[in-house]
Amino acid sequence: MSAFKNTAPIIWLLISIAVFIGGMIMLLDIKLAWDIIITGISIMLIIIGVMYLVAIFLPKNESKFKVLGIGLLCIIGGIFTYVYPQFLKGPFSFAIGMLGVIIGLFIFLSSLKLKHDGAPWVSTLLIALIYIGLGIDMAFFATKGRIFGIVFGVYLIFFALNIFGDALVSLMKHNHGAQKAKKHIRVTLPLVVAAFLPMRMLKKVNQLVAEEPDALLLLADHSVEQTTDMEIFIHTSAGLIPGMGHVDVLLGEQVYSYGNYDNSTWKLGGFLADGVLVEMPKDAHIQQALKVEKKILMGYGLSLTPEQKKGVHAKLDQLLAEVVVWEPLAEQADKGKIAGNPTDYVDASSQLYNDAGARFYKFQQGNEFKTYYALGTNCVKLVDTIVGKTGIDLIKINGIITPGAYLDYLDRLYDRGDSIVVSRTLYQDIENNLETDQLPTPASKPI
């Protein structure tokens, strides 16, 4: 393990240099960059096609004609792409441009929401207009891929600098100057990639359960024991929307979660709603997620310095100073304010009140979290606002932060082995192994 830790930063330094060179090529010579991309795609398609053709001679249950057809299509597609690259460039540029327009429109809606809530909104509006303008230009005007080259080139350069900074700090972890010089702006995976990472995590866990149904699944921690001062939970479950994930944070023995918990204020199916902050005990929160909501949780433990802990608690206190108490239907029934028993109400907030003893708050006018917005002021944004005081704040250059982006970034910090992310725990409810009141315990199964 120590040998890996010593060599891994060198490898990542080399990767960062390669990514940086790729970004510079995109910026300075878009024709060369396109030639590299087209050649790479063509070679990849041909290799896949050959692999399918070879598979014909292997004993498999699939139809030989189906395998043959896929193989030939891949080979023909690879040759066609190389000979006629213009048929790929046009649709590709259009698709990327339209994606930029769509992201810009979502960010524009976020700026309108912030303006309505009395929170700062002008910078968000400017970002939206930049995305929409670049997207329209890329999708509908003859730029020959120049705009795409500039945008993607800049992205790769920033991404390379992130990797380089992490690797350099890892190599010089005892150098306090290097630690202070480290940048805290993180360019993560593209939105369309990161958004689906929680689903991928669920798929991998389900595969492991199928292979070893009698095993409790938890991830092995590093051998060095460190105290965890806070824990970030990434949720996921079956289905497209739930599979995108949810994020909340544990401080002390209380979990803080933000979302659209007031069903009566939902707009566009909950895409917009009153923002509700939920406070609940850790054990009850985990039991609720595993037993009632049928989720899996990935928990990342952070070990903080006294200064970091002070900053985190100060930010939480600031948020709690800007809220008012809100009572879900079950709590209102419990206090005799409405008819019925608390258990008669089955909405999400009432379930959390009944099963986890949760307390609920809404934000006041002037706070950016007053209105929940699924692609802006969402669960990840609130957690990032608190966790940002530890120095690992995550700023997405596209203005949209997803649970998958957080999962990817925390995974990379944990795997680095020398960051403040010191533990990674998978909470999975396997009926045959867990009693109703029992929480999962660590096993050494990596994922």
N, C-alpha and C positions, 0 to 999 in steps of 0.2 A: 504493500500500500504506500509506504513512504517513497519507494522508487517511482511509483506512478505520479505521486504528488509533485515530485521533483521534475519529472519529464513533461507532464501535461502542460504546464505553462509555456514551455518551449514550442510544443506542437501548436498551441493556440496562437502563439506569436506568429508562426509560419502561416497559419490559416488566415490570420488577420491581414498579413501582408498580401496574400493571394487575393482576398476579397477586395482589399484597397486597390490593387492593380486592376481588377475587374471593373471597379467603379471609375477609375481614371480612364480606362479604355472607353467605357460608355460615354463619358463626358467629352473626350477629345476626338474620338474616331468612331462615330456611330456605325459606319459601314463595316469596319473591322469587327465591332461588337456583334452586329447582326450576323456576319459571316460565321463567327464563333458559335453563336446561339443556334443558327440554322444547321451548321455542321454537327454540333453536339446532339441536337434533336434527331437528325437523320441517322446518325450512328446508333443512337439509343434505340430507335425504332427497328433498325435492321437487326441489331443484336437480339432484341426481344423476339422478332420474327424467327430468327434462326433457332432460338431456344425452344420456341413452340414447335418448329419442324423436327427438332431432335426429340422432343417429348412424344412424338408419334410412335417412336420405337420403344417407349417405356410402357410397362404395364400400368394402365390407368383406367378408371371407370368412365371417364369422359369420352364422348364420341370422337373418333379419329378424324371425321370430316370437319367437325367443329374446330378442333385443334389445328388442322391443316389450313382451314379458312382464315383463322385468326393470324396464323404465322405468315401466310401469303399476303394478307392485307397489311400487316406491319412492315414487311419488306418492301412492298410496292409503295406504301405511304412514306417510308424513309427515303426511297429513291426519288419519288415525286417531290417531296419537300426540298431535297437538295437541288434538283434540277429547276424547279419552279418556286423559289422562295417567296416570290411576291404574293402567292396565294395564302401564305401563312402570315406575312407581315401585315397586310390590310386588316383581316379579321382580328388579329392579335392587338393591333393598335386601337381598333374600335372598341374591343372588349375592355382594355385597360382604361381607355378614355371614359367609357360609360360607367365603369366602376368608380372612377374619380368623381364623376358627376353625382352618382348616387351617394357616395360618402359625403360630398359637399352639401347635398340637400339635407342629409341627416344632421350635419353639423350646423347648418342654417336653422333647422328646427330647434336645435339646442340653444342657439343664440336668442331666438324668439322667446323660448321658455325662461331663460335667464333674465331677459329684459322684463318679462311679465312678473317674475318673482322679485324684481328690484335688486338683482345681483349684477356684478360686472359682466358685460356681454359684448362689448365692441371688438375685443381681440378675437373672440370666437366667430363673430360675423366676418371679420377679415379673412380668417383661415378658411371659412366656408366659401367665400367668393374666389379665393385663390384656387381651391380644389375644383370648383365648378368651371372657372375659366380655363384652367389647364386641361380639364377633362374634355370640354367642348372642342378645344383646339386640337387635342390629340385624336379625338374620335371622328371629326368631320372635316378637318382641313389638311391640306397636303403638306405636312411637315416632314415627310420621309422618316418618321421615327425620331426626329431630333428632340422634340419635347420629352418623349419617353426616355430617350437616352440621358437627358439632363436630370430628370426626376429620379430615375432608377440609379443613375450614377451617383448622385448625391446621397441617396438612401444607402447604397453599398459602402460609400466612404464613411458615413456616420456609423454604420453597423460595424465596419472594420475597426474604427476608433474605439467603439465600445469593447470589442473583443480584446484589442490591444491593451486598453487600460486595465481590464480585469486581469489579463495575463501578467502585465507588468507589476501590478500591485501584488499579485500572488508570488511573483519571484522576489519582490522586495518587501515582503510582509513585515519585516522588522525595521523598515525604514519609515519613520514617521512623516518625513517630507513627502514621500511617495503616497502615503495614505491620505494626506491632506490635499494633495494635488489631484486626486482621483475625481473624475467628473461623475455627476449623479444623474445625468440625462441618459436614459436607456432606450435605444431604438430596438424594438423587439421584432418578432416575426411579423410578416404582413397579416393584416386583419383576417383575410379569408382563410389563412392557414391556422393562425392561433385560435380562432373561434371554435374550431372543431377538436382541439386537443383534449378537453375533458371527455368527449365521446370516445376518443382513442384510449384514454386511460381506463374508462369503463369496459371497453372491449377487451383490453389486455387482462384486466382483473377477472372478467368472466371466463376468459380462456384458461387462466390459471386455476380457477375454481373447478372448471370442467375436467382439467387434467388431474387435480388432487382435491377432490371434494371434501375430504376429511381434514384438510389443513387450514389452520387460521392464517390469513394472509396479512402480514405486516412487513414493512421494509426494514432492513438492517440499518441501524444507526452507525455513525462513525464510532471508532473505538474510544476516542477521547470523550470523557464524560464532561458535559458542560450544562450549566443551569439554563433553562429556557424561561425567559421573562414574558414572552407573549407567543401566541400561536396563531397562524393564519390557516383557515379551513377553506379548501376548495371542494365544492359539492358537485356531484353529477349523478344523473339517473337516466333510465331508459326514456327514449323519445327525443324528438328534434329540439324543441325549446328547452325542456329540462336538461337535455344533454349538453347544452351550451354552458351550463354551470352556474354556480352562485359562489360568492365569497363573503366570509365574515371573519371577525378577529376576536381572539380571546385575550383579555387583560385581567390578571389576577384569576378569580374564579368566575368571572362574568364574560359572556360572549355578547358582542355587539354586531347586530345585523341590520342592514338597511334595504328597504324594498317597497313594493306596491302592496302593502298588507291591508289597506283599506279598500275593499272591493267596491264600496259604494261610490268611490271617486274615479273608478277606472274609465279611461278613454282609449279607444282603439285596442280593446281587449287587454288592457293593462299596460300598454306601451307607454302611456302617460297616466299618472295618478298622483295623489298626495304622497309625499315621501314620508315614510314611517321608520323610525329608529326603534329597534327591539333590543331589550336587555334581558338576558336569561342565564341561569346557572349552566356551567360547562357540561356536567354529566347529563342533565335533563335535555340539553340541546343535542348532544350526541345521540341519546336514546331516541329522541323525537325524529331525528334525521334518519337513523338506521331502521327503527322499528315501524314508524308510522309512514314516513315519506319514502321509504325503501331506496334510500340513496347510498352511495359510498362517499366517504370523506377522505381527502388527503390533507394531513396536518403538517405544517412547516413550523418548527420551533425556532425562535430567534433568541439569541443570547445578547443582551444589550449592556452598554456601558452606563454608568450612572447618569451621564449627560443625556444619552439617548432615552433612557427611561423617563427622565424629567421632561424631555421634549414631547414624548408620546402622551404622557399623562396630562401635560398642559394642553395639548391639542384636544384630547378627549374632553377635558373640563370645559374648554372653550365651546365645543360642540354642544355639550349638555347645558351650557348656560343660554343657548339660543333655541331651546325646545320648550314645548308645553305638553303636559300629560294628555294622552289620548286613550280612551277606553274602548276596546272591542265589544261586540255584542255579548259575548259570554261574561265579561267582567261587569257590564251593565246589568245583566240578569243576576249575577252573583250579589250585586249591591242593591237589588230590588228596584232599579231604575226602569227596567222593562220587564214584561211578563216572561215566564218560563224559567227553566233551569239552565245553568251554564252549559251543561252537556247537550242541550237541545240545539245548540248552534255549532255548525261544522265548517264554517269558513276558516281560512288558514290562520288568521289572527286569533280566532276563538280557540282553535286547536292548540296553538302555542300557549295560550293562557291556561287552558285546562290541563294540558299534559306537561308543560315545562315551567309553569308559574311565571311566564314572561311579563315584562312591563313594557309599555308602548309610549312613544313620544312623537310629536310632529314638530317640524321646524317652522319658525316664524318668518314673516315677510322680510326680505332682504338677504336671506340665506340661500345659497345656490342649491341646497338640498330640499328646499320647500316642496318642489315638484320632482317626483321621480320620473326619469326619462331613460328608457332602456338602453339607448346608445349614447348616453352622455353622463348625466348625474345618476349613475346606477350603483349597485352594491360595491363594485370594484373601486369606483371613484371615492366613495366614503372611506373604505379601508385604506386606499392609497393615501388619502389625506392624513390619516393617523400614522400609518406606517412610514410615510415620507419623512417623519421626524427622526427615523433611525439612520437616514442617509442612503436608503435603497429605493428612493421614490422612483416611480416608473412613469415617464412622460411619453405617451404615444404621439409620434409626429403626425398621425392622421386624426388626432383628436378623439379617438374612440378607444377606450380601454375595455378589454374583454377578460372574463375569468381565464380563458386559455392563454392570454398574454401573461397573466400573473403566474399561471402554472408553469409556463415555459421559463420565465425569468427566475422564479424561486428554485426550480429544478436545477438550473445552471449554477446558481449560487451554492446550493447544497453539494452538487457534484464537485465543485471546485475544492471543497475540503477545508478552506481557511477563511470562510466568510462568516457573517453573524448568523446565517441559517445553519443551525447545528443539528437539526433532527428532521426526519421525514417519516411520517407515520400514516399508514393506510388503515382506516377504520372500515371494516366490512362485516356485516351481519350475516353469519352463516348459521342457519337454524339448528343444525345438528350439533354445533359446538358451543353455542352461546345460550345461556339462560336469559330469561326476560330482563332481569336486573343486572346482567353482567356486561361489562365493556370488553372489547377485544384486548388481548395482551400480545406483546411483541413476539414475532417469529422471525426466522432468518431468511425468508423467501424474498429475493429481490424481484423487482418488476421492470 
